[in-house]
Amino acid sequence: MTLTRRTFAALAGAACLTGGRARAQEVRVRGSDEVVRLGVLTDMTGIFADLTGNGSVEAARMAVERFGGSVGGRRIEVVSADHQNKADVASAILRKWYDQDGVDAVFDFANSACALAAVPITRERNKVMVPSGVGTTDLTGPQCSPNTIHWTWDSYGNANALVKGVLAQGGKRWFFITVDYAFGTSLETTISALVQAQGGTVAGAVRHPLGAPDFSSYLLTAQASGADVIVLANGGTDLSNAVKQAREFDITTSRYKIVAPQFNLAVAHAAGLANTQGMLAVGSMNWTDNDTTRAFATALAKRNNGIYPDALQAGVYSSVLFYLRAVREVGSARDGRALVAYLKSIPIDDPLLGKGRVRADGRFIHPVQLYRIKTPAESTGPWDLFETIGTIPGDEAFRPLGQGGCPLVRA
């Protein structure tokens, strides 16, 4: 199978037509050498559910169907679970999956704390984990592992692309409204360092709990700071709520540069173009960019309650395909380190995120895009929200290999 843009444009029809014949089944039975079992550990009911959740599960199923439903004569199955954005819950699920249910690899994660908790569990059992919807750079830094590949976005790559774009447009004084856990603090730390290194200043920051209903005090503090750039270092419903409430305090793009490093398509849709138009965002797949991305997005939306995807769910699809290719080439799903090593040894032509490679620290290097959110007049439909205004090569976007502190990287 050649996983390129040329062959990939037909995936929508192939995935839909083969659904009845090769559809991945959700099972919870003891593992078998006759089955390659994949887990999608994600947020099914919380603030990241529309960004990952069921869409990530369906993306994994689409990849299995695209691959043909089996590898090396072994059936491929998909299991899924909701970690409720709790690291202890995620850890318990993983131990059961690995020790009792025969799960070989786990995808998505959708929460930095859950992914970090998974690293030692996965490494000890020599399985594979491939986070997609996770921002922390520790996965390719101090917590890097020979059993982990960080596939889609991270806080450094998105932050670096965003900082370059906003500084070029004159944004010099930055203020942060940050969700108070690993994902948000990683974003704030990374962006602050990049801003200061490139001549900008940080006016201040406030922290809010995950799932905060009221952002008024945080927004008023930002407004009083004298900043011309307000960074919403959060995601999911926290982000959409902050954007909608910002408009109530006249914190709009006509007065400030409002930026969001994880301003996903579903969040922009929830907040509405009237509230988000003109904001800047970053990502790795705009579904309207080409025939390949449109085919994938349309097919997945049909299976996910009409919700169109962006890079997080696309990353699950692509990473499952490449993992299965590794199983086929290595000949077994048993040795997680060997599978990760294989993927580090080949060029990755991801038909959705772009061409790149997996580095020694486990970071998949791929292009990062800068978006401007369209006005209502520019949009051609309810999910046509982003205009791609720039692309940064992966080698320029992601953290340099030698700066992360990954023990796998030789000095």
Secondary structure, 3 states (H helix, E strand, C coil): CCCCHHHHCCHHHHHHHHHHHHCCCCCCCCCCCCEEEEEEEECCCCCCCCCCHHHHHHHHHHHHHHHCCEECCEEEEEEEEECCCCHHHHHHHHHHHHHCCCEEEEEECCCHHHHHHHHHHHHHCCCEEEECCCCCHHHHCCCCCCCECECCCCHHHHHHHHHHHHHHCCCCEEEEEEECCHHHHHHHHHHHHHHHHCCCEEEEEEEECCCCCCCHHHHHHHHHCCCCEEEEECCHHHHHHHHHHHHHCCCCCCCCEEEECCCCHHHHHHHCHHHHCCCEEEECCCCCCCHHHHHHHHHHHHHCCCCCCCHHHHHHHHHHHHHHHHHHHHCCCCCHHHHHHHHHHCCEEECCCEEEEECCCCEEECCEEEEEECCCCCCCCCCCCEEEEEEECHHHHCCCHHHCCCCCCCC
